[in-house]
Amino acid sequence: MFLLKRDNFNKNFIIKGLATAILSSAFIYLSYFNIEYRLINTILGLAGLYFLLTIPRKAMFYAGFFIGILWFYWMVLSLKYYELIYLTPILLLAIGLVYGLIFLFFTIYDKTHFRLFLIFAFTFIAPFGFNWMKFELLFIDSYFGTSKEDFALILISLYMLIKLKKMKFLSILPLFFALNLQINNSNSNPNARISMPQLNIDQDLKWEKNYRNTIYEKNFEKINTAISNRKDLIILPETAFPTVLNRKDLILNRLKDKSYKIDIITGSIYLENNQFFNATYYISKGNVQIAKKLVLVPFGEEIPLPKFFVTLINDIFYDGAQDYSKALKPSDFEIKGQKFRNAICYEATTDKIFENIGDIKYMIATSNNAWFTPSIEPTLQKLLLKYYAKKYNVTIFHVVNGSENTIIRP
């Protein structure tokens, strides 16, 4: 096996893998610091892909290992809320190993054209249902498009650069067809005047029983402020009410009363037939509409493994808690005569939530990023939302606890 061979730990392989990982991850960290220049991201993206196509096979493992950690180290931050902080180094190592082995697989038949093919094929694959490792994101804020066709053209251009012995200048031709020089100037806004209050409730307080009433009252303060500002709709984030809201009549009735003055969208838990759902509540004129989450977070809200392992993991690490249940199809709300697609956190970054979206031009996405802050997780999420907003031509109103609210236009 790769890890058992001593010569695979050559420092040259490690350095080349690390350099490739840095080039392939720089766009996330630049965005984190609000450094978003299309030229810089274009050059870094091309350089990162070029290295992925040309570094030695043994260096590819290290490229994947470091990319996995640079992109997803923030996953370990949530462990402290489960009192599993001792697993931090194990989870970090596991993240690196998983992506290291995936990248090593790209070189299973170490020819450039085959490596290129497997890298492109990976854009259609989500290991364990987790799809946040997208090579197309390298060009999300660049001069190139982010469609599959654009990415294929970029790979072809780099392949020509590597393989052509003469007239290498021809390799630039496919890039012309991948260019996306259009800058979005869309000012399209929905009919509803929307309030998007910023919430920053620490995760260790969010589910604290003695603090819940404080959270409830803070939410009602935001609602009252939105009413005073004559807004039509207020959006509160995922699990803004940290309870099973349809079993809290006092709170729900207060929300219904307020809904005669303003439409309310808020996240909470929904209980139905002994099944728990991460849900969005849309409350208008005293009526309540429930949108259940369609796509659950792998290893966060569901364990994507056979039932035996699901039960075992839940018993060992989560005190026997059961996975959330999920909806069968996406949900839409009609607000001021316009339809809005509902999305809760992770599912807003999946193709499944955009199924049958038709001519719907707006999405309301709610998140709770307090699990992972401070980190690059909100930045990576925002970049993914940009990708899907472009792909489906949808404006996304993203309301978050723990990181910045954003309106993302296609």
Secondary structure, 3 states (H helix, E strand, C coil): CHHHCHHHHCHHHHHHHHHHHHHHHHHHHHHHCCCCCHHHHHHHHHHHHHHHHHCCHHHHHHHHHHHHHHHHHHHHHHHHHHCCHHHHHHHHHHHHHHHHHHHHHCCCCCCHHHHHHHHHHHCCCCHHHCCCCCHHHHHCCCCECCCHHHHHHHHHHHHHHHHCCCCHHHHHHHHHHHECCCCCCCCCCCCCCEECCCECCCHHHHCCHHHHHHHHHHHHHHHHHHHHCCCCEEECCCCCCCCEHHHCHHHHHHHHHHCCCCEEEEEEEEEECCEEEEEEEEEECCEEEEEECCCCCECCCECCCCHHHHHHHHHHHCCCCCCCECCCCCCEEEECCEEEEEEEHHHHHCCHHHCCCCCCCEEEEEEEHHHCCCCCHHHHHHHHHHHHHHHHCCEEEEEEECCCCEEECC
